[in-house]
Structure formats: structure tokens, C-alpha cells
Amino acid sequence: MIDLTAVEQANVLVALRHLRVQIGGWKPLADGLGFSRHTMRHVRMGEKNVSPAMAVRVARLVAVGVDDVLRGRFPAAGTCPHCGRPTMGR
């Protein structure tokens, strides 16, 4: 089994928070990724690690390479790491 590094997991969490804002909530995001809302809650609360499968599903959902998600290139620079909203131009 391959585990993601702490940095990779943090980058996926930033992507998830960004998508939550874009999609309109955790439930629709969980549905779009094919995970239960309980799994999403455990991941975002740090009770469960981000899996490689989750990183792949995030990348597929937004049509970017999984490396872009893992390395923090998605979402683009200038995105709030806490809420996922763009911070540029404020």
C-alpha cells in the first residue's frame, strides 16, 4: 500500500476545500467523488488519512493530473488554503 506524505495530504485537503466552495458543500462533493459524507468528514477533520484513491478522484473530477493535486498546483496560486476561495484581487 502506498501512503501519501503529509505535504501531499495537505495539498489534497486544500483542493477539497476549494472544490467544496465551487460545488456548494461537502455532501455534493462527496457524491461527486464517490465517497460517503462520513468518509469526507473523517478526512477533513484529520481522523482519517487522505488516500491515493481520493487524490486520483479529485484530479479526475477537475480534469488535472494527479501530480498537480499532490504537489499543490491545483487549485492555482492565490487560492485561500482554508476556504478555497480566490484571494487575488481583494
C-alpha positions, 0 to 999 in steps of 0.5 A: 500500500502506498501512503501519501506524505503529509505535504501531499495530504495537505495539498489534497485537503486544500483542493477539497476545500476549494472544490467544496466552495465551487460545488456548494458543500461537502455532501455534493462533493462527496457524491461527486467523488464517490465517497460517503459524507462520513468518509469526507468528514473523517478526512477533513477533520484529520481522523482519517488519512487522505488516500491515493484513491481520493487524490486520483478522484479529485484530479479526475473530477477537475480534469488535472493530473494527479501530480498537480493535486499532490504537489499543490498546483491545483487549485492555482496560486492565490487560492485561500488554503482554508476556504478555497476561495480566490484571494487575488484581487481583494 
